[in-house]
Amino acid sequence: MRKVAVFHYAVLIILSAFVSDCLEAYDVVIKSGAIYDGSGGQSYIADVGIEGDRIAAIGKLEADADLVIDAEGLAVAPGFINMLSWANESLIQDGRSQSDIRQGVTLEILGEGSSMGPLSEAMKQDLLDAQSDIKYAVEWTTLGEYLEYLERRGVSTNIASFVGAATVRVHALGYQDRAPTSAELEQMRGLVAQAMREGVVGVSSALIYAPGFYAKSDELIALAEVAGKYGGMYITHLRSEGNNVLNALDELITTARKANVAAEVYHMKAAGKPNWGKLDAMIAKIEKARAEGLKITADMYNYTAGATGLDAAMPPWVQADGFRAWVARLKDPKIRRQVLKEMTTPTDEWENLYLLAGSPEKVLLVEFKNPRLRHLTGKSLGQVAKLRGKSPEETAMDLVIEDDSRVGTVYFLMSEENVKKQIKLPWVSFCSDAGSLAPEGVFLKGNPHPRAYGSFARLLGKYVREEKVIKLAEAIRRLTSLPAENLKIDRRGKLEKGYYADIVVFDPDKIIDHATFEKPHQYATGMVHVFVNGTQVLKDGRHTGAKPGRFVRGPGWKK
């Protein structure tokens, strides 16, 4: 009997080894989740196997894995792409990218109008002078070097960037309000070409702000043409999102046509109550251009307020020649009187967000550089003006001088009806237009727009689950494969074998944002697990501390 038992035991060991050899081996298996592959198609139940940094298999997996995650009852999707991120400095301070990771963002797209390179020595000094709570040495010159610098430091999200049209402009001719010479324009085109070869995804402009405002259409076309030759995109904050928005959109469409380039509208909106009715005409213009074969898309954040600075309340001419010149002019009584007059006079010549907001009570002061002014954080411009016994316009000028910055500001500009109308558009992706923060340390010294903590969870919770504006599968397509395809980035944005394992697992019945304008430093909830390049960054809703993010290069990259 004992010999038989030994024999049976030996057979069991052999069979066990045989079965083990037959099992596929993966580093991670995510089991029994509802797969939303990024295509917009119907979900299905399956397992996902991860090996190294790639998706190795999707299906019913009989697998041996170091880590098995039970995703039953949860959604499994590609990592989300933030089409407009201002995490340039926040990722230097804290590479964990907490507020975005906890919403499922696995790729930050940087560089709205300006970028962290290419830099001249004078521009490096400008970066140092402009620093507030986040301090860092400028250890790079080109934009590619900056993105490599972030990767070396360690970041949890992947990173990519546009090269800013304003940045190459400043590199060539400083902050002057004039057209570049032919030699300067060729220098700018060369800088765009260099950035494209380094792997950036295109060229960007932000045309309501100095010095981007000073660029005429022919200059933008010349730069966009270079990006297009490398397969990149032209993306822009339109010259107007308010009174002159339809003409500004025509400029974008003309640029795309003449430069033979795909183009996108940053944070699409019709700003200011008198302009809300123009959104339908905007949509019609874009859809007509698309029907004619132009590749025109847009992105958005799903809030009725924007965030920028008090520079958007003052005419661009007073900001010519850089920040120091702007402050000096604001100290001149004659110039102050002219600025006040223009701040209160409706115009189509420049974008006056102060007037578009409708009142100084709808202009919220949220970020100060000067510690002595931080007690004003969260107050409206109207409230501060009353406290000081001055007009709101004079108060705005004084605050720029006293804070030695443009002062971080929220403007209430849009309608909820239009937000929902834009969410329904199949060619619109999503963004935060904010840094990626954490409710700790230096980040608590200001009140960010709640979109920094809530944009993506708000889409999935408020607009998909609660208000049913679009279906979940379509929302995921617009967060993943749509921006990935627009940017022409390699093997990201879908759950497919061979694609990079940027994967999110969340509870579609619970995901929601919590950040408000009054209390913005609140994480979204409902995101359970996040993987970036096959490494788990979020586990059971908690950050693991891992920083596997990479510089994701665009179509023009030359090794």
C-alpha positions in Angstrom: 0.0 0.0 0.0 2.8 2.3 0.9 4.4 1.8 -2.6 1.1 2.6 -4.3 0.7 5.8 -2.3 4.2 6.9 -3.2 3.5 6.1 -6.8 0.3 8.1 -6.8 2.0 11.0 -5.1 4.8 10.9 -7.7 2.1 10.9 -10.5 0.4 13.9 -8.9 3.7 15.8 -8.8 4.3 15.0 -12.5 0.8 16.0 -13.5 1.0 19.2 -11.5 4.3 20.1 -13.2 2.7 19.3 -16.6 -0.3 21.5 -16.0 1.9 24.3 -14.7 4.0 24.0 -17.8 0.8 24.3 -19.9 -0.4 27.4 -18.2 0.5 30.7 -19.8 2.7 32.7 -17.4 2.0 36.5 -17.0 3.2 39.1 -14.6 -0.4 40.3 -14.0 -3.8 39.0 -14.8 -6.9 41.2 -14.4 -9.8 38.7 -14.2 -13.4 38.9 -15.1 -13.7 42.6 -15.7 -16.0 44.4 -18.2 -13.7 45.2 -21.0 -14.1 48.6 -22.6 -11.3 48.4 -25.3 -11.4 52.0 -26.3 -13.1 51.5 -29.6 -16.5 52.7 -28.4 -17.9 49.2 -28.9 -20.0 47.2 -26.5 -18.2 45.9 -23.4 -17.6 42.2 -22.8 -16.3 40.1 -19.9 -12.7 38.8 -20.2 -9.3 38.6 -18.5 -6.3 40.7 -19.4 -2.8 39.3 -19.2 0.2 41.7 -18.7 3.7 40.7 -19.4 6.4 43.3 -18.9 5.1 46.6 -20.2 2.7 45.2 -22.7 -0.7 43.6 -22.9 0.0 39.9 -23.7 -3.5 38.5 -24.0 -7.2 39.3 -23.7 -9.7 36.5 -23.3 -10.5 33.6 -21.0 -7.0 33.0 -19.5 -6.0 29.9 -17.6 -2.9 31.6 -16.3 -0.1 31.5 -13.8 0.6 35.1 -12.7 2.6 36.9 -10.0 -0.5 39.1 -9.4 -4.1 38.3 -10.0 -6.7 41.0 -9.7 -10.4 40.2 -9.4 -12.2 42.8 -11.5 -15.7 41.3 -11.4 -18.3 44.0 -11.4 -15.6 46.6 -12.5 -14.8 48.3 -15.8 -11.4 47.7 -17.4 -10.3 50.3 -19.9 -7.2 51.8 -21.5 -5.5 54.6 -19.4 -7.0 58.0 -20.0 -5.2 60.8 -21.9 -5.3 64.3 -20.6 -5.2 66.4 -23.8 -4.3 69.6 -22.0 -2.3 69.3 -18.8 -0.4 72.0 -16.9 1.6 69.5 -14.8 4.9 71.0 -16.1 6.0 72.1 -12.7 3.7 70.0 -10.4 5.4 66.9 -11.7 8.8 68.3 -10.8 7.5 68.9 -7.3 5.7 65.6 -7.0 6.1 63.0 -9.7 3.2 60.8 -8.3 0.7 62.9 -10.3 -1.8 62.1 -7.6 -4.9 64.0 -8.7 -4.8 62.7 -12.2 -3.7 59.1 -11.4 -6.6 58.8 -9.0 -8.9 59.6 -12.0 -7.3 57.1 -14.4 -5.0 59.5 -16.3 -1.9 57.6 -17.6 -0.7 60.2 -20.1 -0.3 64.0 -19.6 -0.1 66.1 -22.8 1.8 69.3 -21.9 2.5 72.6 -23.7 -0.5 74.9 -24.3 0.9 77.7 -26.3 4.2 77.8 -24.3 6.4 74.9 -23.4 9.3 74.0 -21.2 11.7 74.3 -24.1 13.6 75.1 -26.2 15.2 77.7 -23.9 17.8 80.4 -24.4 19.9 81.5 -21.4 17.6 84.5 -20.9 14.5 82.2 -21.0 16.0 80.0 -18.4 16.4 83.0 -16.1 12.8 84.0 -16.8 11.7 80.5 -15.6 13.7 80.9 -12.4 12.3 84.4 -11.8 8.8 83.3 -12.3 9.0 80.4 -9.8 6.7 80.7 -6.7 6.3 77.8 -4.3 7.7 75.1 -6.5 11.5 75.6 -6.8 13.8 73.8 -9.2 17.0 74.2 -11.2 16.6 74.5 -15.0 18.7 71.5 -16.0 17.6 71.3 -19.6 17.7 73.4 -22.8 15.5 71.7 -25.4 12.0 70.4 -24.9 13.0 66.8 -25.5 15.6 67.2 -22.7 13.0 68.5 -20.3 10.8 65.5 -20.9 13.8 63.2 -20.5 14.6 65.1 -17.3 11.1 64.3 -15.9 11.4 60.6 -16.9 14.8 60.4 -15.1 13.4 62.1 -12.0 10.5 59.6 -11.9 6.8 60.3 -12.8 3.8 58.0 -12.4 2.1 59.1 -15.6 3.5 59.1 -19.1 4.3 62.5 -20.5 4.2 64.1 -23.9 4.2 67.7 -25.1 3.6 70.2 -27.8 6.2 72.8 -28.5 4.8 76.3 -27.9 4.6 78.8 -30.7 5.1 81.5 -28.2 8.2 79.7 -26.8 10.0 79.6 -30.2 8.9 83.2 -30.8 10.5 84.4 -27.5 13.6 82.4 -28.4 13.9 84.2 -31.7 12.7 87.8 -30.9 11.9 88.1 -27.3 8.6 89.5 -26.1 8.3 92.2 -28.7 5.0 93.1 -30.3 6.1 92.8 -34.0 6.3 90.3 -36.8 9.5 88.2 -37.0 11.9 88.9 -39.8 12.4 86.3 -42.5 15.6 85.1 -40.7 13.8 85.0 -37.3 10.9 83.0 -38.8 13.3 80.5 -40.3 14.9 80.2 -36.9 11.5 79.5 -35.3 10.7 76.9 -37.9 14.0 75.2 -37.2 13.3 75.1 -33.5 9.9 73.5 -34.2 11.6 70.9 -36.5 14.2 70.1 -33.9 11.4 69.6 -31.3 9.5 67.4 -33.7 12.5 65.2 -34.2 13.0 65.0 -30.4 9.5 63.5 -30.3 7.0 66.2 -29.4 3.5 65.7 -30.8 3.1 69.1 -32.6 3.1 72.8 -32.3 0.6 74.8 -30.1 -0.5 78.4 -29.8 -2.4 80.4 -27.2 -3.6 83.5 -29.0 -5.3 85.6 -26.3 -2.1 85.9 -24.3 1.0 88.0 -24.8 3.3 87.2 -26.6 1.2 84.6 -28.5 -1.3 87.4 -29.3 1.3 89.2 -31.4 1.6 86.3 -33.9 -0.3 86.8 -37.2 -1.8 84.1 -39.2 1.0 83.7 -41.7 3.5 83.1 -38.8 1.2 80.4 -37.4 0.8 78.7 -40.8 4.6 78.7 -41.3 5.1 76.9 -37.9 2.2 74.5 -38.3 3.5 73.5 -41.7 6.7 72.2 -40.1 4.8 70.2 -37.5 2.6 68.7 -40.3 5.6 67.6 -42.3 6.7 65.5 -39.3 3.2 64.0 -38.9 2.4 66.4 -36.0 -0.7 68.4 -35.1 -1.4 72.1 -34.8 -3.4 72.9 -31.6 -4.6 76.3 -30.4 -6.3 78.3 -27.7 -8.3 80.3 -30.3 -7.6 84.1 -30.7 -11.1 84.5 -29.2 -13.5 82.2 -27.4 -16.0 85.0 -26.9 -17.1 88.0 -29.0 -14.9 87.1 -32.0 -15.0 83.3 -31.7 -16.4 82.5 -35.1 -13.6 84.5 -36.9 -11.0 82.9 -34.6 -12.3 79.5 -35.6 -12.0 80.5 -39.2 -8.4 81.3 -38.6 -7.8 77.8 -37.2 -9.5 76.2 -40.2 -7.5 78.3 -42.6 -4.3 77.4 -40.8 -5.1 73.7 -41.1 -5.9 74.0 -44.8 -2.9 76.1 -45.8 -0.4 74.2 -43.6 -1.8 70.8 -44.6 -2.0 69.8 -40.9 -4.4 68.2 -38.5 -5.7 70.8 -36.1 -7.5 70.9 -32.7 -9.3 73.6 -30.6 -8.0 73.7 -27.1 -10.8 73.6 -24.4 -13.6 74.5 -26.8 -16.2 76.9 -25.5 -18.4 79.9 -26.2 -17.3 82.3 -23.4 -19.5 85.1 -22.0 -23.3 85.0 -21.8 -23.8 87.1 -25.0 -21.8 84.5 -26.9 -23.4 81.3 -25.6 -25.7 81.1 -28.7 -22.6 81.0 -31.0 -21.8 77.4 -30.1 -24.1 75.9 -32.7 -22.4 78.0 -35.4 -19.0 76.8 -34.1 -20.0 73.2 -34.3 -21.4 73.7 -37.8 -18.1 75.3 -39.0 -16.0 72.4 -37.7 -18.3 69.7 -39.1 -18.3 71.4 -42.5 -14.5 71.5 -42.5 -14.4 67.8 -41.4 -16.8 66.9 -44.2 -14.4 68.7 -46.6 -11.6 66.4 -45.5 -9.8 68.5 -42.9 -8.8 66.8 -39.7 -10.3 69.2 -37.1 -11.0 68.1 -33.6 -11.4 69.7 -30.2 -11.0 69.0 -26.5 -12.8 70.4 -23.4 -13.1 70.4 -19.7 -16.6 69.9 -18.3 -17.1 73.0 -16.1 -18.7 76.4 -16.6 -15.7 78.3 -15.4 -12.2 78.7 -16.8 -9.0 79.5 -15.0 -6.0 81.6 -16.0 -4.7 84.9 -14.7 -5.4 88.7 -14.5 -3.4 89.1 -17.7 -6.6 87.9 -19.4 -8.4 90.9 -18.0 -5.9 93.5 -19.5 -5.0 94.5 -23.1 -2.1 92.7 -24.6 -0.3 95.9 -25.5 0.4 96.7 -21.9 2.1 93.3 -21.5 4.5 93.8 -24.4 8.3 93.2 -23.7 7.7 90.8 -20.8 6.4 90.7 -17.3 8.8 93.4 -15.8 7.7 95.8 -18.5 4.1 95.1 -17.8 4.5 95.8 -14.1 6.4 99.0 -14.8 3.6 100.3 -17.1 1.0 99.5 -14.5 2.8 101.9 -12.1 2.4 104.8 -14.6 -0.8 106.8 -13.8 -1.4 107.7 -17.4 -1.1 104.1 -18.6 -3.3 102.9 -15.7 -6.1 105.3 -16.8 -5.9 103.8 -20.4 -5.8 100.2 -19.1 -8.8 100.9 -16.9 -10.7 102.4 -19.8 -10.0 99.4 -22.0 -10.8 96.9 -19.3 -14.3 98.4 -19.1 -14.9 98.9 -22.8 -16.4 96.0 -24.9 -14.2 95.1 -27.9 -13.5 92.5 -30.5 -9.8 93.5 -30.7 -8.7 91.4 -27.7 -10.1 88.8 -25.3 -11.3 90.5 -22.2 -12.3 87.8 -19.7 -13.1 90.4 -17.1 -16.0 91.7 -19.1 -17.0 88.3 -20.4 -17.4 87.0 -16.9 -20.1 89.7 -16.5 -19.1 91.1 -13.1 -16.1 91.3 -10.8 -18.0 89.0 -8.5 -17.5 86.2 -11.1 -13.8 86.7 -11.1 -12.3 84.4 -8.3 -8.7 85.0 -7.0 -7.2 81.6 -6.4 -3.4 81.7 -6.5 -0.9 84.2 -5.1 2.9 84.2 -5.1 3.2 86.8 -2.3 2.5 85.2 1.1 1.1 88.5 2.3 -1.7 88.3 -0.2 -2.7 84.7 0.4 -5.4 85.6 2.8 -7.3 86.8 -0.3 -7.4 83.3 -1.8 -10.9 82.3 -2.6 -12.3 85.9 -2.6 -13.8 87.5 -5.7 -12.2 90.5 -7.3 -15.3 92.4 -6.4 -14.9 91.5 -2.7 -11.2 92.5 -2.6 -12.0 95.8 -4.4 -14.6 96.6 -1.7 -12.2 95.7 1.1 -9.6 98.1 -0.4 -12.0 100.9 -1.3 -10.9 100.9 -5.0 -12.5 100.0 -8.3 -12.1 96.3 -9.4 -10.0 97.4 -12.3 -7.5 99.4 -10.2 -7.5 96.5 -7.7 -6.6 94.0 -10.5 -3.6 96.2 -11.5 -2.5 96.7 -7.9 -2.6 92.9 -7.3 -0.4 92.1 -10.3 2.1 94.7 -9.0 2.0 93.5 -5.4 2.1 89.8 -6.1 4.8 90.1 -8.8 2.8 87.7 -10.9 -0.2 87.5 -13.1 -2.3 86.2 -10.1 -4.2 82.9 -10.6 -7.8 83.6 -11.4 -11.0 81.7 -12.2 -13.6 83.3 -14.5 -17.2 82.1 -14.7 -17.9 82.2 -18.4 -19.9 79.2 -19.9 -23.4 77.7 -19.8 -24.1 74.2 -18.5 -26.3 73.5 -21.6 -23.4 74.1 -23.9 -21.1 71.9 -21.7 -23.5 69.0 -22.3 -23.9 69.8 -26.0 -20.1 69.6 -26.4 -19.8 66.4 -24.5 -22.1 64.8 -27.1 -19.8 65.6 -30.0 -17.9 62.5 -31.2 -14.7 64.5 -32.2 -14.2 66.1 -28.7 -11.7 64.6 -26.2 -11.2 65.8 -22.7 -8.6 67.6 -20.5 -8.1 69.1 -17.1 -6.2 72.3 -18.2 -4.6 72.1 -14.8 -1.6 70.7 -12.9 -1.7 67.3 -11.3 -1.7 68.0 -7.6 -2.1 66.5 -4.1 -3.8 67.9 -1.0 -0.5 68.4 0.8 2.6 70.6 1.0 3.0 73.5 -1.4 -0.1 72.6 -3.3 -2.2 73.8 -0.4 -0.9 77.4 -0.8 -3.4 78.1 -3.6 -6.9 77.1 -4.6 -6.8 75.4 -8.0 -9.8 75.1 -10.3 -11.6 71.9 -9.2 -10.9 70.4 -12.7 -7.4 69.6 -11.4 -9.0 66.9 -9.2 -12.2 66.2 -11.0 -12.4 66.5 -14.8 -12.3 62.8 -15.8 -14.2 61.4 -12.8 -16.8 64.1 -13.3 -17.3 63.0 -16.9 -17.8 59.4 -15.9 -19.9 60.1 -12.8 -22.0 63.2 -13.4 -22.4 63.2 -17.2 -22.3 59.4 -18.0 -23.9 57.7 -15.0 -26.1 60.4 -13.5 -27.2 62.5 -16.4 -26.7 59.9 -19.2 -25.4 62.6 -21.7 -23.3 59.9 -23.4 -22.8 56.2 -22.9 -19.8 54.8 -20.9 -18.2 53.1 -23.9 -18.3 56.3 -25.9 -16.9 58.3 -23.0 -14.0 55.8 -22.7 -13.3 56.1 -26.5 -13.1 59.8 -26.2 -10.7 59.5 -23.2 -8.4 57.0 -24.9 -8.3 56.0 -28.6 -9.6 59.3 -30.0 -6.8 61.4 -28.6 -4.2 58.7 -29.2 -5.1 58.5 -32.8 -5.2 62.3 -33.2 -1.7 62.5 -31.7 -0.5 59.5 -33.7 1.2 58.0 -30.7 2.3 54.4 -30.9 0.3 51.5 -29.3 -1.5 53.4 -26.7 -5.2 54.3 -26.2 -6.7 50.8 -26.7 -6.8 47.4 -24.9 -5.2 45.2 -27.6 -2.5 42.6 -27.6 0.9 44.2 -28.1 -0.2 47.6 -26.8 1.5 49.2 -23.8 -0.2 48.1 -20.6 -1.7 51.5 -19.6 -4.8 50.1 -17.9 -7.4 51.4 -15.5 -9.9 49.4 -13.4 -12.8 51.4 -11.9 -16.3 51.1 -10.5 -18.7 52.7 -13.0 -21.4 52.8 -10.3 -19.2 54.8 -7.9 -16.7 56.9 -9.7 -17.3 60.6 -9.0 -15.5 63.9 -8.4 -15.6 65.7 -5.1 -13.6 68.9 -5.7 -15.5 72.2 -5.6 -14.5 75.8 -6.1 -14.7 76.4 -2.3 -12.9 73.2 -1.5 -10.9 72.1 -4.5 -8.3 69.9 -2.9 -10.4 66.7 -2.8 -9.5 63.5 -4.7 -12.0 61.8 -6.9 -13.1 58.3 -5.9 -14.1 55.1 -7.6 -10.9 54.4 -9.5 -9.6 51.1 -8.0 -6.4 50.1 -9.9 -4.2 51.9 -12.4 -1.3 50.4 -14.4 1.3 52.4 -16.3 3.6 50.5 -18.7 2.6 47.3 -16.8 3.5 48.6 -13.4 0.7 49.1 -10.8 0.6 52.7 -9.7 -2.8 52.7 -8.0 -3.9 49.7 -5.8 -7.3 49.5 -4.2 -7.5 53.3 -4.6 -4.2 54.0 -3.0 -1.0 55.2 -4.7 1.7 52.6 -4.7 4.5 55.2 -5.0 5.7 53.7 -8.3 6.9 56.0 -11.0 7.1 54.0 -14.3 6.0 56.9 -16.6 7.8 57.5 -19.8 8.4 60.2 -22.4 5.8 59.2 -25.1 7.2 60.4 -28.4 5.3 61.6 -31.4 5.5 60.6 -35.1 8.4 62.8 -36.0 10.8 61.2 -33.5 14.2 60.4 -34.9 16.3 58.0 -32.7 
